[in-house]
Amino acid sequence: MPVPLFIHRDDLMDLLNALLLGIVQGITEFLPISSSAHLILMPVFAGWIDQGVAFDLAVHAGTLLAVLVYFRKDVRELVCDGMHSMQRGHIVGRGGLALYLLIATLPAAITGFLLLDLIETLLRSVVIIFTTTIIFGLALGWADYRPNSGRQLGDLNWKDAVFIGIAQAISLIPGTSRSGATITAGLLLGLDRVSASRFSFLLAIPITALAAGAKLLEVAGSDEIVDWNAFLVGGVTSFAVAVTAIHYFLKWLNRFGMWPYVIYRMVLASVIYLLLIR
C-alpha cells in the first residue's frame, strides 16, 4: 500500500507509536525481560489504545526474520542435516540438535493451541505480569549464580529438550519471558551461558513462526482494519533492533552474565507496583 504524500497528525502519531513498539519488541524479544509484558505495559503507561493482533503479527514477523538472518548458517545446517537424518534413518551432522529443537517446541505449541484464549485474556493482567517478572527474574539470577558444569549444545539429550520445552510452555504466561525461561532451564541443566542462549534463540524460530501463523489466521478471520504503514514500520524496526540485540547480548554474555537483566526485572516490577497496583 503506497504511503500517502501528506500524513495527518493522527497518522504520524500512529507511526511514531509503531516505531517505539517495534524498538521495544526488537530489544525485549531475545533478552530475558519479556517482550509480551512490555508490549502490554507500554500502551498502559503511555495511555495508548492497545495495538491489536495485526500489529503484534508485524513485530513478531520482524523478530523471526532477525533470528533467521543472524543464525542463517546454523539454520541452513539444521534444516539440511535434519532432512538427511530423516531420509537415512539415523542422525547426520547436526540432525540431533534439529530433533531436540523440534521436541522442545512441542510443549509450548500444544499449550498455546489449547489455552490461547486464556493466555490472551485472563493472563494479560498487570498483577500477573508483576508476579512473573519477579519470580522468573529471581529464578534466572539463581540459575546463573549456581555452579555450572559447562555443558554445550552437543551434550544435549531428549530429556534436556523436554525440560527446556516445558519452560518455554510456562513462558506463555505474560511477564515470564520466553528467552528468560529457556535460558534459565538451560543453565539449570548445566549448559554454559552461550550454549543456553544459542539454544534459546534457535528455539525461537519454530515457536515464533507458529505464533505468527496463528495471529495471521486470527487477523484473516476478523474484521480488524490493518494499518499497513504502521505494520511495515513496526516490522522493519523490530527486525533491525532485534539483530542488534542478539549480537550484543551474545557478545557481552560472558562479561556481564544474566544479572543486569535480573536487576532490570526487579526495577520493572517496582515500577509496575508503584504506578499500576498500589
TORVEX-319268 format. One record per residue: x, y, z of N, C-alpha, C, O in turn; residue in three letters; residue number from 1. Coordinates in steps of 0.02 Angstrom, whole numbers. Each point is the difference from the previous one (the first is absolute). Example, Ala and Ser with C-alpha at 12.3 -4.5 7.8 and 13.67 -1.06 7.14 Angstrom:
BEGIN
REC   n.px   n.py   n.pz  ca.px  ca.py  ca.pz   c.px   c.py   c.pz   o.px   o.py   o.pz type seq
REC    660   -284    390    -45     59      0     45     60      0     52     -1     33  ALA   1
REC    -70     54    -69     42     59      3    -39     55     37     25     55      8  SER   2
REM end
This chain:
BEGIN
REC   n.px   n.py   n.pz  ca.px  ca.py  ca.pz   c.px   c.py   c.pz   o.px   o.py   o.pz type seq
REC     43    -59      0    -43     59      0     45     62      0     43      6     44  MET   1
REC    -52     41    -92     43     58     -3     -8     46     60    -55      7     27  PRO   2
REC    110     23     -6     -3     48     55    -29     65    -25     24     26    -51  VAL   3
REC    -74      2     84    -30     62    -25     50     57      0     45      3     42  PRO   4
REC    -54     44    -90     46     56     -6     -3     44     62     52     23     24  LEU   5
REC   -112    -11      1     -9     41     60    -26    -45     56    -52    -31     -7  PHE   6
REC     87     29     62    -19    -42     56    -32     44     54     31     48     24  ILE   7
REC    -92    -63     -6    -35     38     51     34    -10     68     38    -48     10  HIS   8
REC    -52     94     36     32     -3     66    -15    -66     35     45    -30     29  ARG   9
REC   -108      7    -31    -18    -63     33     38    -59    -32     22    -45     35  ASP  10
REC    -15     47   -102     37    -53    -34     74      1     21     31    -52      9  ASP  11
REC     -4    113     -2     70      7     20     10    -28     70     50    -34     14  LEU  12
REC    -97     48     32      5    -26     68     -3    -76     -1     35    -33     38  MET  13
REC    -78      4    -81     -4    -73     -5     66    -29    -23     21    -52     24  ASP  14
REC     12     86    -72     64    -24    -25     54      6     54     43    -44      5  LEU  15
REC    -45     98     34     48      7     55    -11    -54     52     48    -28     27  LEU  16
REC   -111     13    -11    -16    -54     46     26    -66    -26     28    -40     37  ASN  17
REC    -38     29   -103     23    -62    -31     76     -6      3     28    -53     12  ALA  18
REC      6    110    -22     73      0      4     24    -18     70     45    -41      8  LEU  19
REC    -75     72     42     19    -13     70    -14    -72     20     40    -33     32  LEU  20
REC    -99      8    -52    -18    -70     16     46    -49    -36     17    -52     27  LEU  21
REC      2     69    -89     47    -42    -36     68     -3     34     31    -53      3  GLY  22
REC     -8    110     23     63      2     37     -5    -43     63     45    -39     16  ILE  23
REC   -101     47     20     -9    -38     62     -1    -75    -15     32    -39     35  VAL  24
REC    -70     19    -86     -3    -71    -18     68    -27    -21     20    -55     20  GLN  25
REC     16     94    -60     66    -23    -24     49     -9     56     41    -47     -1  GLY  26
REC    -43     90     52     46     -6     57    -20    -57     45     42    -39     22  ILE  27
REC   -107     35     -6    -22    -45     53    -13    -72    -21     -3    -44     43  THR  28
REC     -6     32   -108    -17    -68    -22     55    -50     17    -15    -57     20  GLU  29
REC     78     77    -26     54    -47     11     40     12     64     44    -38     17  PHE  30
REC    -60     92     18     29     10     66    -48    -30     52    -61     -2    -11  LEU  31
REC     87    -22     67    -42    -36     49    -41     47     43      3     -3     62  PRO  32
REC    -42     48    -95    -38     50     38    -74      2    -21    -37     43     25  ILE  33
REC     15    -87    -70    -70     -8    -20    -25     53    -48    -17     55     21  SER  34
REC     14    -73    -84    -27     45    -51    -76      8      8    -26     55     -9  SER  35
REC     -8   -109     27    -73      4      7    -20     49     55    -47     38     -8  SER  36
REC     84    -39     64    -14     47     54      9     72    -23    -41     43     16  ALA  37
REC     94    -30    -53     14     68    -23    -52     24    -51    -20     58      1  HIS  38
REC     -1   -103    -46    -51     20    -49    -67     12     33    -40     40    -25  LEU  39
REC     26    -74     80    -62     11     37      5     64     42    -47     40      2  ILE  40
REC    104    -30     30      7     56     47     11     67    -34    -22     51     26  LEU  41
REC     55    -50    -84     16     63    -31    -62     41    -17     -1     60     15  MET  42
REC    -51    -88    -46    -61     39    -11    -33     22     65    -30     54      3  PRO  43
REC     36    -95     50    -30     18     64     35     61     29    -32     47     22  VAL  44
REC     99    -48    -21     38     56     27     -9     63    -43     -4     56     27  PHE  45
REC      2    -65    -93     -3     58    -45    -71     25    -13     -9     54    -28  ALA  46
REC    -41    -93     49    -69     20    -12    -22    -10    -71    -46     33    -23  GLY  47
REC     77    -81    -12    -19    -15    -69    -55    -53     -1    -10    -35     49  TRP  48
REC    -24     30   -106    -45    -56    -12     43    -61    -15     51      6    -34  ILE  49
REC    -71    -64     58     37    -62    -14     11     -8    -75    -45     12    -40  ASP  50
REC    106    -32     21     19      0    -70    -35    -53    -42     -2      5    -61  GLN  51
REC    -25    -58     93    -39    -50    -37     42    -58    -26     62      3      0  GLY  52
REC    -97    -55    -21     32    -62    -21     41     10    -64     54    -28     -7  VAL  53
REC    -80     68    -40     34      9    -63     70     30     10     48    -21    -32  ALA  54
REC    -43     70     76     65     31     12     47    -49     35     59     -3    -16  PHE  55
REC    -86    -36     64     41    -51     32     29    -48    -51     57    -22      6  ASP  56
REC    -97      6    -57     24    -44    -53     59     31    -37     48    -34    -15  LEU  57
REC    -53    100      1     54     34    -36     66     -2     38     52    -17    -29  ALA  58
REC    -54     34     93     62      3     38     28    -70     14     61     -9      4  VAL  59
REC   -105    -41      2     24    -69      8     33    -24    -65     50    -36      1  HIS  60
REC    -79     55    -58     30    -18    -64     69     31     -6     46    -30    -27  ALA  61
REC    -39     92     51     65     33     -2     53    -35     41     56     -9    -23  GLY  62
REC    -74    -11     84     49    -34     43     15    -71    -25     55    -25      9  THR  63
REC   -106     -7    -40     12    -66    -29     51      6    -57     47    -40     -4  LEU  64
REC    -55     90    -39     47     10    -54     70     15     27     50    -21    -29  LEU  65
REC    -47     58     84     64     18     30     40    -61     21     59     -6    -15  ALA  66
REC    -92    -41     50     36    -59     24     18    -46    -59     51    -34      2  VAL  67
REC    -94     33    -54     16    -40    -59     62     28    -36     42    -38    -23  LEU  68
REC    -38    103     19     57     32    -34     63     -8     42     53    -18    -27  VAL  69
REC    -57     32     92     59     -2     42     29    -71      5     61     -8      0  TYR  70
REC   -104    -41      5     23    -70      6    -10    -39    -65    -13    -60      2  PHE  71
REC     19     94    -59    -14    -31    -65     43    -62    -13    -24    -49    -28  ARG  72
REC     87     51     48     44    -57    -10    -24    -60     42     -4    -56    -25  LYS  73
REC    -13     69     88    -25    -53     44    -65    -28    -27    -11    -60     -2  ASP  74
REC    -34    105    -19    -65    -21    -25      8    -44    -62    -33    -52     -6  VAL  75
REC     76     72    -39     11    -39    -61     26    -70     17    -23    -49    -28  ARG  76
REC     72     46     73     27    -65     20    -52    -43     35     -4    -60    -13  GLU  77
REC    -35     90     57    -51    -38     38    -53    -28    -47    -22    -57      8  LEU  78
REC      0     98    -56    -51    -24    -47     27    -56    -43    -33    -51     -9  VAL  79
REC     92     62    -20     30    -51    -44     15    -65     37    -18    -54    -23  CYS  80
REC     51     59     81     17    -60     39    -62    -33     28     -2    -61      5  ASP  81
REC    -48    100     13    -62    -29     24    -35    -41    -53    -25    -54     13  GLY  82
REC     23     81    -74    -32    -36    -56     39    -62    -19    -29    -52    -13  MET  83
REC     95     57     13     42    -58    -16     -8    -54     54     -1    -59    -16  HIS  84
REC     -5     79     79    -10    -48     54    -66    -37     -9     -3    -61     11  SER  85
REC    -49     96    -31    -65    -32    -11      4    -48    -59    -29    -55      3  MET  86
REC     64     74    -56      5    -42    -59     40    -64     12    -17    -53    -25  GLN  87
REC     70     59     66     46    -56     10    -18    -42     62     27    -54      9  ARG  88
REC    -70     80     33    -21    -38     59     49      1     57     -6    -40     46  GLY  89
REC     56     85    -48     47      8     55     25     72      0     -7     36    -49  HIS  90
REC     36    -15    105     21     69      8     59     16    -46     50    -36     -2  ILE  91
REC    -58     92    -34     53     24    -44     19     71     22    -43     43      5  VAL  92
REC    107    -31      8     24     66     17    -38     30     59      0    -28     55  GLY  93
REC    -33     84    -67    -37     35     54    -74    -19      1    -42     36     26  ARG  94
REC     28    -93    -56    -69    -25      0    -27    -13     70    -60      7     11  GLY  95
REC    104    -25     35    -22    -11     69    -24     64     32    -51      0     35  GLY  96
REC     86     55    -47    -20     64     27    -66     22    -31    -43     28     35  LEU  97
REC     34    -40   -100    -63     16    -33    -58    -38     32    -54     28     11  ALA  98
REC     66    -91      5    -51    -41     33    -17     27     69    -59      3     19  LEU  99
REC    109     17     19    -11     26     67    -38     67     -2    -41     14     44  TYR 100
REC     55     27    -95    -38     62     -8    -73    -15    -14    -45     35     25  LEU 101
REC     33    -86    -65    -70    -20    -15    -34    -25     63    -57     19     15  LEU 102
REC     91    -61     23    -28    -27     63    -15     57     48    -53      1     32  ILE 103
REC     99     47    -26     -8     55     47    -56     48    -21    -25     38     41  ALA 104
REC      7    -39   -104    -54     43    -25    -69    -27     18    -47     39      9  THR 105
REC     41   -105     -5    -66    -32      7    -39     22     62    -60     15     -6  LEU 106
REC     90    -11     67    -40     19     58    -33     69     -7    -59      7     16  PRO 107
REC     97     42    -40    -29     67     -8    -52      2    -56    -50     34      5  ALA 108
REC     63    -72    -59    -47     -1    -56    -67    -30     23    -53     26    -17  ALA 109
REC     56    -80     55    -61    -32     25    -36     44     50    -60      9     -3  ILE 110
REC     99     20     50    -29     44     50    -32     61    -32    -55     20     19  THR 111
REC     89     10    -67    -27     58    -34    -64    -15    -37    -47     39      0  GLY 112
REC     45    -97    -32    -59    -21    -37    -60    -10     46    -56     20    -17  PHE 113
REC     68    -50     75    -55    -17     45    -21     60     43    -59      5     17  LEU 114
REC    106     39      1    -15     53     49     10     70    -27      7     47     39  LEU 115
REC     -7    -38   -105     15     65    -29    -48     54     25     21     55     17  LEU 116
REC    -86    -70    -16    -49     50     23     12     21     72     -4     59     17  ASP 117
REC     19   -108     26     15     15     70     61     44      6      1     48     39  LEU 118
REC     51    -65    -77     63     37      3     -9     73    -22     29     45     29  ILE 119
REC    -69    -35    -81     -8     67    -29    -55     41     33    -11     57    -19  GLU 120
REC    -23    -85     69    -53     38     34     15      5     75     23     51     24  THR 121
REC    -37   -105     12      6      2     73     71      9     25     12     31     51  LEU 122
REC     37    -58    -89     69      3     24     37     64    -19     59      8     17  LEU 123
REC    -92     37    -52     32     63    -20    -10     54     53     -2     59    -16  ARG 124
REC     -5    -78     78    -11     49     53     65     28     27     52    -34     -3  SER 125
REC    -55     94     28     59     33     28     27    -37     60     61     -5     10  VAL 126
REC   -106    -23     32     21    -36     60     40    -63    -20     51    -15     32  VAL 127
REC    -74    -20    -82     36    -60    -23     68     19    -28     50    -33     15  ILE 128
REC    -46     86    -55     63     22    -27     48     21     56     59    -16     -3  ILE 129
REC    -84     51     53     40     19     58     30    -61     34     59     -2     17  PHE 130
REC   -102    -49     -6     21    -61     35     52    -40    -40     51    -20     27  THR 131
REC    -66      9    -91     46    -40    -41     66     37    -12     53    -32     -5  THR 132
REC    -55     98      1     61     38     -9     48    -12     58     60     -7    -10  THR 133
REC    -86      6     71     42    -12     59     22    -73      4     60    -14      5  ILE 134
REC   -107    -32     -7     15    -71     11     51    -26    -51     50    -31     19  ILE 135
REC    -63     43    -82     44    -28    -51     63     41     -9     50    -25    -27  PHE 136
REC    -50     87     50     62     38      3     47    -28     52     60     -9    -13  GLY 137
REC    -87     -6     72     41    -30     53     24    -70    -20     56    -20     17  LEU 138
REC    -99    -17    -52     20    -67    -23     58      4    -48     46    -41      3  ALA 139
REC    -47     90    -48     55     11    -47     64     17     38     54    -26    -17  LEU 140
REC    -59     69     66     59     19     39     29    -59     38     61     -8      2  GLY 141
REC   -104    -34     27     24    -58     37     33    -50    -47     53    -28     16  TRP 142
REC    -83     17    -75     28    -48    -48     68     24    -24     45    -41    -12  ALA 143
REC    -36    107      4     63     27    -24     53     -1     55     60     -4    -15  ASP 144
REC    -81     10     78     46      4     56     28    -68     20     59     -5     20  TYR 145
REC   -100    -47    -25     21    -65     24     56    -29    -43      7     20    -58  ARG 146
REC     33    -67     85     54    -30    -39    -26    -33    -64    -54    -29     -1  PRO 147
REC     95     35    -52    -21    -24    -66     51    -51    -25     60     10      6  ASN 148
REC    -86    -65    -35     45    -53    -23     28     12    -70     41    -38    -24  SER 149
REC    -63     92     -9     29     17    -64    -21    -44    -58     38     -7    -48  GLY 150
REC    -96    -23     52    -25    -41    -57    -12     45    -60    -15     59      7  ARG 151
REC     20    -88    -67    -11     36    -61    -56    -32    -41    -28    -51     21  GLN 152
REC     12     81    -79    -57    -24    -39      8    -74    -20    -50    -36     -4  LEU 153
REC    111     15     -7     12    -69    -20    -13    -50     57     -4    -60    -13  GLY 154
REC     -3     84     74    -12    -43     57    -74     -9     16    -18    -37     45  ASP 155
REC    -26     71    -83    -72     -4     14    -27    -70    -15     27    -36    -42  LEU 156
REC    -81     18     77    -37    -62    -15    -74     17     -1    -20     56     13  ASN 157
REC    -21   -106    -29    -72     13     -8    -33     21     66    -49     37     -1  TRP 158
REC     75    -60     58    -28     20     64     12     75     13    -43     35     25  LYS 159
REC    103    -12    -44     15     71      5    -48     41    -42    -26     51     21  ASP 160
REC     13    -76    -82    -44     35    -46    -71      5     29    -33     52     -7  ALA 161
REC     10   -106     38    -67      1     31     -2     51     56    -49     38      6  VAL 162
REC    101    -37     36      2     47     57     -1     73    -24    -38     41     26  PHE 163
REC     79    -26    -76      1     68    -27    -66     16    -35    -25     56      4  ILE 164
REC     -5   -106    -36    -64     10    -33    -56     16     50    -43     41    -14  GLY 165
REC     44    -74     72    -49     15     52      9     71     26    -49     36     12  ILE 166
REC    112    -15     -5     14     69     20    -27     49    -51    -28     52     19  ALA 167
REC     35    -68    -82    -27     44    -53    -76      3      3    -29     52    -13  GLN 168
REC     -3   -108     28    -73     -1      6    -23     45     58    -49     36     -6  ALA 169
REC     85    -39     62    -16     43     58      8     73    -19    -36     43     26  ILE 170
REC     83    -29    -70     14     70    -19    -55     32    -40      2     60    -14  SER 171
REC    -53    -98     -6    -57     29    -34    -39     47     47    -38     42    -23  LEU 172
REC     48    -51     89    -30     46     48     35     68     -6     61      3      8  ILE 173
REC    -97     51    -23     33     65     -8     43     20     60    -19    -11     57  PRO 174
REC     77     40    -72     46     21     53     54    -51     15     49     16     33  GLY 175
REC    -59    -78    -56     49    -52     15     63      8    -41     55     -5     27  THR 176
REC    -62     18    -91     54      6    -49     18    -68    -29     24    -44     35  SER 177
REC    -36     36   -100     17    -63    -33     75    -13      3     22    -54     18  ARG 178
REC     17    105    -37     73    -10      1     24     -9     71     45    -40     13  SER 179
REC    -74     78     35     21     -6     70    -14    -69     27     43    -29     34  GLY 180
REC   -102      2    -47    -18    -66     26     43    -55    -31     22    -46     35  ALA 181
REC    -10     50   -101     38    -54    -33     74      5     17     34    -51      7  THR 182
REC     -7    112      0     69      7     21      9    -24     72     48    -34     16  ILE 183
REC    -96     51     27      1    -25     69      1    -75      2     40    -30     36  THR 184
REC    -83     -2    -76     -2    -73     -2     66    -28    -25     25    -50     27  ALA 185
REC      4     81    -78     64    -24    -26     55      6     52     41    -45      7  GLY 186
REC    -40    100     29     51      9     52     -9    -51     56     49    -26     27  LEU 187
REC   -112     11     -8    -13    -49     52     23    -70    -22     17    -42     42  LEU 188
REC    -17     30   -107     22    -65    -27     77     -3     -6     27    -51    -20  LEU 189
REC      6    107     36     73      1     -2     30     26    -64     61     -2     -9  GLY 190
REC   -103     28    -37     27     30    -60     36     65     17    -20     35     46  LEU 191
REC     74    -21    -82     32     65     11    -45     55    -28    -48    -14    -36  ASP 192
REC     63     76     53    -44     56    -19    -11      5    -75    -56     10    -22  ARG 193
REC    110    -16    -16     -6      8    -73    -42    -56    -29    -43     13    -43  VAL 194
REC     55    -75     65    -38    -57    -27    -74      5     18    -44    -13    -41  SER 195
REC     30     32    104    -70      7     21    -34     55    -40    -58     -7    -19  ALA 196
REC     93     61      5    -29     56    -37     -9    -18    -74    -52     18    -29  SER 197
REC    100    -51     -1     -6    -18    -70    -58    -49    -11    -37      5    -48  ARG 198
REC     30    -53     94    -56    -46     -6    -66     38      6    -48    -14    -36  PHE 199
REC     46     62     82    -60     40      9    -17     40    -63    -58      3    -20  SER 200
REC    109     27    -11    -12     40    -60    -23    -44    -58    -46     19    -37  PHE 201
REC     79    -77     28    -21    -45    -54    -71    -27     13    -38    -11    -47  LEU 202
REC     22      0    110    -66    -24     19    -54     52    -14    -59    -16     -6  LEU 203
REC     80     79      1    -48     54    -15    -28     -7    -70    -56     23    -14  ALA 204
REC     93    -54    -31    -21     -3    -71    -65    -39     -9    -48     28    -27  ILE 205
REC     44    -91     47    -63    -36    -12    -59     26     40    -55      4    -27  PRO 206
REC     66     16     90    -57     22     41    -24     69    -23    -60     13      2  ILE 207
REC    105     30    -23    -20     66    -24    -36     -7    -67    -48     36    -13  THR 208
REC     71    -82    -29    -35    -13    -63    -70    -25     12    -47     21    -35  ALA 209
REC     38    -66     83    -66    -25     17    -44     56     28    -59      5    -18  LEU 210
REC     87     36     62    -38     55     29    -21     50    -53    -56     24     -1  ALA 211
REC    103     -8    -45    -16     47    -54    -54    -29    -45    -44     36    -23  ALA 212
REC     49   -102      9    -51    -32    -41    -69      3     32    -50     12    -33  GLY 213
REC     48    -24    100    -63      3     36    -30     70     -2    -60      9     -9  ALA 214
REC    104     42     18    -24     69     -3    -24     18    -70    -48     38     -8  LYS 215
REC     82    -64    -43    -20     13    -69    -69    -27    -14    -41     33    -32  LEU 216
REC     27    -94     56    -66    -29     -9    -53     40     38    -56     10    -24  LEU 217
REC     76     14     83    -47     41     40    -16     65    -35    -58     21     -1  GLU 218
REC    108     11    -28    -11     62    -36    -42    -12    -63    -46     39    -15  VAL 219
REC     62    -93    -20    -37    -16    -62    -74    -14     14    -42     14    -42  ALA 220
REC     28    -41    100    -69    -18     17    -38     53     38    -56    -11     22  GLY 221
REC     87     70    -14    -33     54     38    -16     58    -45     20      1    -59  SER 222
REC    -55     48     86    -17     60    -37     48     57     16    -13     58    -18  ASP 223
REC     68    -74     50     48     52     20     30     33    -61     22    -33    -47  GLU 224
REC    -20     99     48     30     39    -54     76      4     11     22     22     53  ILE 225
REC     16    -42   -101     72     -1      6     29     66    -25    -12     20    -56  VAL 226
REC     51     13     99     36     61    -19     67    -23    -29     47    -13     38  ASP 227
REC    -43      8   -104     58    -29    -31     63     41     10     55    -27      3  TRP 228
REC    -63     94      3     59     42     13     30    -15     68     61     -9      6  ASN 229
REC   -103      6     45     24    -17     68     26    -71      1     50    -14     33  ALA 230
REC    -83    -31    -69     20    -70     -4     73     -4    -26     41    -35     28  PHE 231
REC    -27     72    -82     66     -1    -31     52     32     46     55    -27      8  LEU 232
REC    -72     84     22     47     34     44     18    -44     60     59     -7     17  VAL 233
REC   -110    -22     15     12    -43     57     42    -61    -17     46    -18     37  GLY 234
REC    -62    -14    -93     36    -60    -20     73     12    -17     44    -36     22  GLY 235
REC    -32     88    -62     69     16    -20     41     22     61     58    -19      7  VAL 236
REC    -88     59     36     36     23     60     17    -58     46     56     -4     25  THR 237
REC   -104    -40    -12     13    -56     45     54    -46    -29     40    -27     38  SER 238
REC    -38     19   -104     52    -40    -32     69     30     12     45    -35     23  PHE 239
REC    -37    100    -39     65     32      6     25      1     72     59    -13     13  ALA 240
REC   -104     29     34     20      3     70     15    -69     28     46     -8     40  VAL 241
REC    -85    -43    -61     10    -68     25     68    -28    -21     34    -32     40  ALA 242
REC    -15     44   -102     66    -23    -23     55     30     43     47    -35     20  VAL 243
REC    -52     99     -6     49     34     43     -1    -28     71     52    -10     31  THR 244
REC   -113     -1     -4     -6    -25     68     31    -70      7     35    -14     49  ALA 245
REC    -47    -29    -98     29    -68      2     76      5      0     34    -33     39  ILE 246
REC     -8     74    -84     73      6     -8     33     22     65     48    -32     23  HIS 247
REC    -73     85      7     32     26     60    -14    -42     62     41     -3     45  TYR 248
REC    -99    -30    -44    -14    -45     56     51    -57      1     29    -14     53  PHE 249
REC    -16    -17   -110     49    -55     -3     71     26     11     41    -34     31  LEU 250
REC    -26     94    -55     67     29      7     16     14     73     57    -11     22  LYS 251
REC   -106     36     16     12     20     70    -18    -53     51      5     11     60  TRP 252
REC    -27    -69    -84    -28    -50     45     48    -23     54    -17      3     59  LEU 253
REC     76    -24    -78     48    -26     50     29     56     43     24    -13     55  ASN 254
REC    -26     74    -81     27     56     39    -47     23     55     22     13     57  ARG 255
REC    -87     -9    -73    -48     27     48    -47    -51     29    -29     11     53  PHE 256
REC     21    -68    -87    -46    -51     26    -73     22     -4    -17     44    -39  GLY 257
REC    -25    -74     81    -72     12     -2    -23     52     51    -57     22     -2  MET 258
REC    101     -1     46    -23     42     55    -23     70    -20    -45     26     33  TRP 259
REC     71      5    -86    -29     64    -21    -74     -7    -17    -39     46     12  PRO 260
REC     19   -103    -40    -70    -10    -19    -42    -17     62    -59     18      4  TYR 261
REC     89    -53     43    -34    -14     64    -15     66     35    -56     11     24  VAL 262
REC    106     33    -20    -10     65     33    -53     41    -37    -42     31     32  ILE 263
REC     45    -32    -99    -50     37    -39    -70    -25     16    -47     39      7  TYR 264
REC     39   -105     -2    -66    -28     15    -25     22     69    -59     13      8  ARG 265
REC    104     -9     40    -21     23     67    -21     73     -2    -48     20     33  MET 266
REC     85     20    -71    -18     71     -7    -68      7    -35    -43     39     21  VAL 267
REC     34    -78    -75    -64      1    -36    -58    -20     45    -52     32     -1  LEU 268
REC     62    -84     41    -53    -22     46    -16     55     50    -59     10     17  ALA 269
REC    110     26      6    -12     55     48    -41     55    -33    -45     28     31  SER 270
REC     61    -12    -93    -37     52    -36    -72    -21    -11    -46     40     10  VAL 271
REC     35   -103    -28    -68    -26    -10    -39      5     65    -58     22      0  ILE 272
REC     89    -41     55    -34      2     64    -18     72     20    -57     15     20  TYR 273
REC    106     29    -26    -11     69     23    -50     38    -43    -39     41     26  LEU 274
REC     39    -53    -92    -42     39    -45    -66    -33    -18    -49     35    -15  LEU 275
REC     46   -101     17    -60    -34    -25    -36    -43     50    -58    -19    -11  LEU 276
REC     89      2     67    -31    -46     47    -17     34     66    -56     -5     25  ILE 277
REC    104     40      3     -9     28     68    -61     47      3    -15     28     53  ARG 278
REM end
